[in-house]
Amino acid sequence: MRLWVVAVGQRVPDWAQTAWDDYAKRFPPELKVELKAVKTEPRSSKTLDTIYAAERERIEAAIPRGCRIVALDERGTHLTTVALAAKLKHWQLEADDVALVIGGPDGLCPEFKQQAHERIRISDLTLPHAMVRVLLVEQLYRAWSINANHPYHRE
């Protein structure tokens, strides 16, 4: 199974890239996580609908065919880490590759979010995009560790 994190925005600070790389290499061979960065649409004098359409097209092109699509959305389902672990186990049992999609500065196109298989919320806080990538990959690793009875997660 593969987890694809499709994130609008190509440039992240070095600390975020280092953190991403550190967590991504921890995953076992049977559960790989990969990042696909999508170009942000320039914001100058464009309507929000135009921006959404351009970014949506890039996002859809980056998602491998047949993936279960999970949109990160501030109004999505609130999950605990243990609930995320249960979701991950379900996805693995279904043998679906999963694309977790992080929108740009204005979020994701509303129609894209509605068409996604699931919508989850990472936090009630407003976070910078680089932080969301790091938080997401860490929580996915933590979810895997719970399912694998690995000592990384403690309760």
Buried (B, 14 or more C-beta within 10 A) or exposed (E): BBBBBBBBBEEBEEEBBEBBEEBBEBBEEEBEBBBBBBEBBEEEEEEEEEBBBBBBEBBBEBBEEEBBBBBBBEEBEEBEBEEBBBBBBEBBEEEBBBBBBBBBEBBBBEEBBEEBEBBBEBEEEEEEBBBBBBBBBBBBBBBBBBBEEEEEBEE
